[in-house]
Amino acid sequence: MGVFTLPSLGSDMEAGTLVEWLVAPGDTVHRGDIVAVIETQKGAIEIECFEEGTVHALLAEVGAELPVGTPLASIVAQGELLPEPVVASVPDFPAPTLETQARQPKPVLATTPPAAVVPASPAARVRAHEMGIDLSTLKGTFPGGGIVLADVNAAAGRVRPERAKPASPMDEMRKAIAAAMSRSKQTIPHFYLSHTLDIQPALDWLDAHNQNSAPADRILLGALFVRAAVCAAEKLTVMNGHFADGAFTPCDHVNAGVAVALRGGGLVAPALINADQMTLAQTMAGMRDLVSRARAGRLRNSEMTQGTITISGLGETGAEAMAGVIFPPQVALVCLGAPQIRPWVVDGTVVPRNVVTLTLSADHRVSDGRQAAKFIAEFETRIMDPQNL
Amino acid sequence: MTENEIRTAFIEELTKVAPDIAPEDVGDDDHIQDDLELDSMDVLNLVTALHQRLGVDIPEQDYPQIATLALATGYLVSKVAF
């Protein structure tokens, strides 16, 4: 029997609150199925299962804050003998990690002897203690009569389990970004290369394409940028992969992280998985889907963790350049400024052209200026030839 | 289709594209990009949704005409009528 644990939620998040189970004991699950929803500092994330088989027991309850690595469910593989009938009493919850214990206000488990005879989960005990509720007065709703967190919350007059943290979601988002970016700047020796590119051919091609397309088939400049960056990352493999445990591992496919700014501040950079296998139209469709789900709080944990390079665009108007901070464990970030009309020399004549400044942030542990320059050259070649992207 | 129905349709599709905006927070003259902070992808998703719902295909050069609720209502009324 396998135990499915809470997978990584991204380099900047160490814990999340379970808000919803999408499976129940007895359900069949396949690799990639979405089994739970976890609320994180960056919004709700759908958790995909990495096991295959039948759910035997759910080991975590809704409302509990779970560090990455917490057992979520036990899963029986196909053909494996079911050890026992589906759990009939409160399951044996994992011991809290040191980190969780440190965050608890008081060590309550050892000081509640009367409650010890009442079947209740650790989270329920902690909450009951906090709220001054006697567990023996409650009726448990877990199979077998065990008291779970939701029962204590209900008794405390709460409709929904509330997070202990008083901070606003935006404060939480800022904390997550601060943690990841501090780590990035402390551990990654960044260097930057900038180059201004003529994007008039790309814009002209887009205008012509979009004029003859229904809204559903229109393409945005951002998709051309992502496609060009993916092509460059395929060629310059030192820009595409993860640096972990002191070594760089290039990835043989490109999962393009797409930075999405959120209303009111903050951003997420979910990855377009296997973007190297996509046409321009598929890249555009994938980006539309990612942005929609980022807004609705329905990104998947694989998208939050498997990006191999990130592309960040400053939009259609505004500042012309930004030197971005790399998302660990990635080793490169491509930032594109807003297009600007500038005097440009084309075939010996100065003409007004739309240009964009690309700034590549790269990791000196893995690459140096020569490779970064090659990456930019490949990007430029691709963006100058939009019909073949 | 009445002007009111078109107005409601626009607000509904806008708040579907940007679920963190409440319908009552969409002011008549709020610019969807400068005030409501829709990005170019959100605008395209809104245009796509309006095309599906109202059958009006808004070309890119007309995007400024749907930049606010008031502008969009007038524009869409004139297009749906045909």
Interface residues (C-beta under 8 A of the other chain):
Chain A: D207 N210 Q211 A214 P215 A216 R218 L220 L221 G222 A261 R263 G264 M287 R288 V291 S292 R295 A296 G315 E316
Chain B: V17 A18 P19 D20 I21 L36 E37 D39 S40 M41 D42 L44 N45 V47 T48 L50 H51 Q52 D57 I58 P59 E60
